Amino acid sequence: MKRILLTALLACTALTLAARPASAAAQDFAFGVISHAFAGSNGEEVLRQAITETDADNLAFVVVNGIKSASEPCDDALYSQRHELLSQAQNGVFMSLAGSDWITCRDREQRSDAIERLARMRELFHAGEFSFGASRLPLLRQSLTPKFRSYAENTRWEVGNVLFATVNLPAGNNHFLLDGGRNSEFEDRLIANRNWLQHLFAFAALKKSAAIVFFSDGNPFGPPPKRSFFRTQRDGFAETRRAFSDLAGKFQGRVLVVHGETMKAKTPPRILWTGNLGNVGVGERWLKVVVDDHLPQLFAVADADGERR
């Protein structure tokens, strides 16, 4: 009888191990996120230095949050130069679209050229099935869905048992415009992003992912815009913030949002957690994030010397 019970126990153990995905093995890797906080004529130099530093580190991949500051030109020449710079990186580089890449752009008559430049950014930086850089990592785009074929900047990829994704949330109140009748870009993107978040959480739940990490330009968890004397400014991140909270509340793993907002105080970036939902700003240079199963929250911010916070 004991032999029968032992045989049954061993069989159950074998089935449990066989059912466990290979990605359930212990995870310990790091990734980098480069900010677009550089400004002025030396923007390319600062970006090049950040790529050099991340190339020298042991990283699974790098995310570049925006290719330029708002004060730099919006012409094709600059776009092409930055495209070549990302292509020369040794790490796999994923591009996260920033508002500074297109929102403030103007044509020769000083009229807004934002929508045309957005289309150009998508054409140059958000095409293909692989990341930039020598380590070409596969990715999938929301544009594979016919209804959202314009939103190629929303991408996802996996490392181990963690799902990573970019989502187009520009800094500056999510590009919500006060002028009536001019918010079609905002409204259409709001629908696309809602679909994208729902898809990602459903996919991660199906795969039993340990976590989802999002990369965005704007901080959806920041303070709402100030009210003016004449009108109330709508919070452009309200719907997205609510979606993150609702979807994260139903998800079994961790959810981390890495955004491009820089802190006014010169304090080192730290992950702010509310339940299983955390967020952290990149800061003025680049941020290193460690993924380690032995960490209580799975994630930690690391200094260049390896010290974790």
WOQUI-V77777 format. One record per residue. N is the residue number from 1. RES is the residue in three letters. OMEGA is omega in whole degrees, 0 to 359 (none if undefined). BURIAL is 1 if it has 9 or more other ideal C-beta (glycine too) atoms within 8 Angstrom, else 0. Layout:
{{N/RES/OMEGA/BURIAL} {N/RES/OMEGA/BURIAL}}
This chain:
{{1/MET/179/0} {2/LYS/181/0} {3/ARG/179/0} {4/ILE/179/0} {5/LEU/180/0} {6/LEU/179/0} {7/THR/179/0} {8/ALA/180/0} {9/LEU/179/0} {10/LEU/180/0} {11/ALA/179/0} {12/CYS/179/0} {13/THR/180/0} {14/ALA/179/0} {15/LEU/179/0} {16/THR/180/0} {17/LEU/180/0} {18/ALA/182/0} {19/ALA/182/0} {20/ARG/181/0} {21/PRO/180/0} {22/ALA/182/0} {23/SER/179/0} {24/ALA/175/0} {25/ALA/183/0} {26/ALA/181/0} {27/GLN/175/1} {28/ASP/178/0} {29/PHE/181/1} {30/ALA/174/1} {31/PHE/181/1} {32/GLY/177/1} {33/VAL/181/1} {34/ILE/180/1} {35/SER/175/1} {36/HIS/187/1} {37/ALA/177/1} {38/PHE/182/1} {39/ALA/176/0} {40/GLY/187/0} {41/SER/182/0} {42/ASN/182/0} {43/GLY/180/1} {44/GLU/180/1} {45/GLU/180/0} {46/VAL/178/1} {47/LEU/179/1} {48/ARG/179/1} {49/GLN/179/0} {50/ALA/178/1} {51/ILE/177/1} {52/THR/181/0} {53/GLU/179/1} {54/THR/175/1} {55/ASP/183/1} {56/ALA/181/0} {57/ASP/179/1} {58/ASN/186/0} {59/LEU/177/1} {60/ALA/178/0} {61/PHE/178/1} {62/VAL/173/1} {63/VAL/176/1} {64/VAL/181/1} {65/ASN/181/1} {66/GLY/182/1} {67/ILE/184/1} {68/LYS/174/1} {69/SER/181/1} {70/ALA/183/1} {71/SER/181/0} {72/GLU/181/1} {73/PRO/180/0} {74/CYS/187/1} {75/ASP/181/0} {76/ASP/180/0} {77/ALA/179/0} {78/LEU/178/1} {79/TYR/181/1} {80/SER/178/1} {81/GLN/180/1} {82/ARG/176/1} {83/HIS/179/1} {84/GLU/180/0} {85/LEU/178/1} {86/LEU/181/1} {87/SER/182/0} {88/GLN/181/0} {89/ALA/178/1} {90/GLN/177/0} {91/ASN/168/1} {92/GLY/184/1} {93/VAL/176/1} {94/PHE/184/1} {95/MET/174/1} {96/SER/185/1} {97/LEU/179/1} {98/ALA/178/1} {99/GLY/180/1} {100/SER/178/1} {101/ASP/188/1} {102/TRP/190/1} {103/ILE/184/1} {104/THR/183/1} {105/CYS/179/1} {106/ARG/179/0} {107/ASP/184/0} {108/ARG/178/0} {109/GLU/179/0} {110/GLN/172/0} {111/ARG/181/0} {112/SER/179/0} {113/ASP/189/1} {114/ALA/186/1} {115/ILE/178/0} {116/GLU/180/0} {117/ARG/175/1} {118/LEU/178/1} {119/ALA/180/0} {120/ARG/177/1} {121/MET/179/1} {122/ARG/181/1} {123/GLU/185/0} {124/LEU/192/1} {125/PHE/186/1} {126/HIS/177/1} {127/ALA/177/0} {128/GLY/187/0} {129/GLU/182/0} {130/PHE/178/0} {131/SER/168/1} {132/PHE/172/1} {133/GLY/182/1} {134/ALA/177/0} {135/SER/186/1} {136/ARG/183/0} {137/LEU/182/1} {138/PRO/178/0} {139/LEU/175/1} {140/LEU/184/0} {141/ARG/176/1} {142/GLN/181/1} {143/SER/174/1} {144/LEU/175/0} {145/THR/186/0} {146/PRO/182/0} {147/LYS/183/0} {148/PHE/185/1} {149/ARG/179/1} {150/SER/191/0} {151/TYR/180/1} {152/ALA/180/1} {153/GLU/176/1} {154/ASN/186/1} {155/THR/174/1} {156/ARG/176/1} {157/TRP/183/1} {158/GLU/169/1} {159/VAL/184/1} {160/GLY/181/1} {161/ASN/180/1} {162/VAL/177/1} {163/LEU/179/1} {164/PHE/182/1} {165/ALA/169/1} {166/THR/177/1} {167/VAL/185/1} {168/ASN/177/1} {169/LEU/185/1} {170/PRO/171/1} {171/ALA/183/1} {172/GLY/176/0} {173/ASN/174/1} {174/ASN/181/1} {175/HIS/170/1} {176/PHE/183/1} {177/LEU/180/0} {178/LEU/184/0} {179/ASP/184/0} {180/GLY/176/0} {181/GLY/183/0} {182/ARG/185/0} {183/ASN/182/0} {184/SER/179/0} {185/GLU/180/1} {186/PHE/184/1} {187/GLU/180/0} {188/ASP/180/0} {189/ARG/177/1} {190/LEU/178/1} {191/ILE/180/0} {192/ALA/181/1} {193/ASN/177/1} {194/ARG/177/1} {195/ASN/182/1} {196/TRP/179/1} {197/LEU/179/1} {198/GLN/178/1} {199/HIS/184/1} {200/LEU/180/1} {201/PHE/178/1} {202/ALA/179/0} {203/PHE/181/1} {204/ALA/178/1} {205/ALA/179/1} {206/LEU/181/0} {207/LYS/183/1} {208/LYS/179/0} {209/SER/179/1} {210/ALA/184/1} {211/ALA/170/1} {212/ILE/177/1} {213/VAL/179/1} {214/PHE/176/1} {215/PHE/180/1} {216/SER/177/1} {217/ASP/180/1} {218/GLY/178/1} {219/ASN/182/1} {220/PRO/181/1} {221/PHE/179/1} {222/GLY/179/0} {223/PRO/179/0} {224/PRO/180/0} {225/PRO/181/0} {226/LYS/177/0} {227/ARG/175/0} {228/SER/182/0} {229/PHE/188/0} {230/PHE/185/0} {231/ARG/177/0} {232/THR/179/0} {233/GLN/178/1} {234/ARG/175/0} {235/ASP/184/0} {236/GLY/181/1} {237/PHE/188/1} {238/ALA/182/1} {239/GLU/181/0} {240/THR/178/1} {241/ARG/179/1} {242/ARG/179/0} {243/ALA/177/1} {244/PHE/183/1} {245/SER/182/1} {246/ASP/183/0} {247/LEU/178/1} {248/ALA/180/1} {249/GLY/180/1} {250/LYS/184/0} {251/PHE/185/1} {252/GLN/184/0} {253/GLY/179/1} {254/ARG/176/1} {255/VAL/181/1} {256/LEU/176/1} {257/VAL/178/1} {258/VAL/185/1} {259/HIS/186/1} {260/GLY/182/1} {261/GLU/177/1} {262/THR/180/1} {263/MET/178/1} {264/LYS/177/0} {265/ALA/182/0} {266/LYS/178/0} {267/THR/180/0} {268/PRO/179/0} {269/PRO/176/1} {270/ARG/177/0} {271/ILE/178/1} {272/LEU/184/0} {273/TRP/168/0} {274/THR/188/0} {275/GLY/180/0} {276/ASN/183/1} {277/LEU/181/1} {278/GLY/175/1} {279/ASN/180/1} {280/VAL/176/1} {281/GLY/184/1} {282/VAL/185/1} {283/GLY/188/1} {284/GLU/181/0} {285/ARG/175/0} {286/TRP/187/1} {287/LEU/175/1} {288/LYS/180/1} {289/VAL/181/1} {290/VAL/174/1} {291/VAL/186/1} {292/ASP/180/1} {293/ASP/182/0} {294/HIS/178/0} {295/LEU/181/1} {296/PRO/182/0} {297/GLN/180/1} {298/LEU/184/1} {299/PHE/172/1} {300/ALA/173/1} {301/VAL/183/1} {302/ALA/173/1} {303/ASP/178/1} {304/ALA/180/0} {305/ASP/175/0} {306/GLY/180/0} {307/GLU/184/0} {308/ARG/177/1} {309/ARG/none/1}}
